[in-house]
Amino acid sequence: MAITTEFEFREGILYVKASGQDESVDDVIGYGQAVIEQAVRHQASRILADETALVYRIGTFDLFASAKVLAENTPHITQSALVVNPDQVKDAQFFETVAVNRGLDVRMFTDIDQARKWLRVDD
């Protein structure tokens, strides 16, 4: 099962709901590019992605490659919070480290309220 997404834009924030599982580095990059396209389309300065129903299946090398590609293609004015399933924390933190080291303002959370606080979301 591939990654499926739902998007909603409210008050300058792009809300993303992702589910399924990544089958390849191309799936992860495709998902990331879809998010980037929506953020650019709506001129979103912040992204809140709920990935708690998304299973990370790719390996470390592919995580590195996908984070590198997405960091190089994401507008650096965008702040992104990704909320992940606690079982996925290790992989999510590695992705975060690679992306942040390449200039992307992204942070991983397991608690959506903490992600909202970091993004300064009031709703």
URWO-V789289 format. One record per run of one state. SS is the DSSP state (hx for helix, st for strand, lp for the rest). FROM is the first residue (numbers start at 1). TO is the last residue. If there is no record, write none. Layout:
SS/FROM/TO
SS/FROM/TO
//
This chain:
lp/1/3
st/4/10
lp/11/12
st/13/21
lp/22/24
hx/25/42
lp/43/45
st/46/55
lp/56/59
hx/60/73
lp/74/78
st/79/84
lp/85/85
hx/86/101
lp/102/104
st/105/109
lp/110/111
hx/112/119
lp/120/123
//
